[in-house]
């Protein structure tokens, strides 16, 4: 008898959620946040509408889950990096090259600005804690502001490295 008889259902649930969130991110990049619908999310993620609604009650809850997933992904990148400078550089590149953020800058700048300024939200608090563990509390706030700036005004990979070195080097002066 398997250790956890519900393991297959849990795995299916996670795969479905990943498909929905990936489809949502693709739709933001191609259609735009405002034009995207739950029907399109279901179609692109290749799940039934009933399945989509079993996972998420509306578009806002899908978007919240996507934000949580993306911030968790950035934290994971930071945790796997060999040092703080590399972590900041990799996160910077991810943010600057993200196709969904590119589309939002062009098509939905107001929504992007609102999302980036909601720093009292629990997602931002969790990200702030993760950055403080990575950089220390003094540099983490500067790094977060720098990363938020890139969501609005992306930089290239070389600039990401140089600026990450400057931020992490502050304490070494």
Secondary structure, DSSP 8 states (H G I E B T S, - for coil): --S-TTHHHHHHHHHHHHHHHHHHHHHHHHT-TTT--HHHHHHHHT--HHHHHHH-SSHHHHHHHHHHHHHHHHHHHHHHSSSHHHHHHHHHHHHHH-HHHHHHHHH-HHHHHHHHH-TTSHHHHHHHHHHHHHH-HHHHHHHHHHHHHHHHS---HHHHHHHHHHHHHGGG-
